[in-house]
């Protein structure tokens, strides 16, 4: 998940939240899969995105990302600078 900046993801919602992209990221592992991403990518707020022009077209994709995030194990690395990129 190379681009994890929320402002960039807002500009390219159709690409960034494409389920095929997530599929490629997580299905290549043989024994374990580590997805490194900013948690804010998965912290999808429907009320913030609902006014976006692409929202209806990607609504189902956003739900897939939320489901993946809810099923995953989270490891927090940098607790001291939560707001830094």
KAZIHU-V819442 format. One record per residue. N is the residue number from 1. PHI is phi in whole degrees, 0 to 359 (NA if undefined). NEAR is the number of other ideal C-beta (glycine too) atoms within 8 Angstrom. D_CENTER is the distance of its C-alpha to the mean C-alpha in Angstrom with 1 decimal. Layout:
{{N/PHI/NEAR/D_CENTER} {N/PHI/NEAR/D_CENTER}}
//
This chain:
{{1/NA/9/7.7} {2/301/3/10.5} {3/258/7/9.6} {4/243/11/7.7} {5/265/8/10.0} {6/302/9/9.2} {7/293/6/12.5} {8/292/9/11.9} {9/295/13/8.9} {10/294/8/11.3} {11/284/6/13.9} {12/229/8/12.3} {13/305/13/10.3} {14/299/9/12.1} {15/277/7/11.1} {16/296/11/7.6} {17/257/13/6.6} {18/283/9/9.5} {19/300/9/9.9} {20/296/6/12.4} {21/294/10/10.2} {22/295/11/8.3} {23/302/8/11.9} {24/297/8/13.4} {25/293/9/11.2} {26/250/10/12.3} {27/262/6/15.6} {28/272/6/17.7} {29/287/7/18.4} {30/263/2/21.9} {31/244/3/22.1} {32/218/4/19.0} {33/230/6/15.4} {34/249/4/13.8} {35/253/8/10.2} {36/256/4/10.3} {37/202/8/7.5} {38/288/9/7.9} {39/301/7/7.4} {40/295/7/7.2} {41/295/12/3.7} {42/265/10/3.9} {43/274/6/7.3} {44/274/9/7.7} {45/254/6/11.4} {46/302/7/13.2} {47/294/5/16.3} {48/282/5/14.8} {49/266/11/13.5} {50/300/7/16.4} {51/272/4/18.7} {52/290/8/16.7} {53/299/3/18.6} {54/266/8/16.0} {55/303/11/14.7} {56/299/5/17.1} {57/289/6/16.3} {58/247/11/12.6} {59/307/8/13.0} {60/296/6/13.1} {61/296/10/10.0} {62/298/12/8.0} {63/295/8/10.2} {64/295/10/9.4} {65/298/14/5.8} {66/296/10/7.7} {67/295/8/10.4} {68/301/11/9.0} {69/297/8/8.0} {70/292/6/11.5} {71/272/5/13.2} {72/274/7/12.1} {73/267/3/14.3} {74/259/5/13.2} {75/236/4/15.3} {76/267/5/15.7} {77/260/4/17.5} {78/244/7/18.4} {79/277/5/19.5} {80/281/4/22.0} {81/239/5/20.0} {82/301/6/17.0} {83/269/3/16.9} {84/278/5/17.3} {85/261/4/15.1}}
//
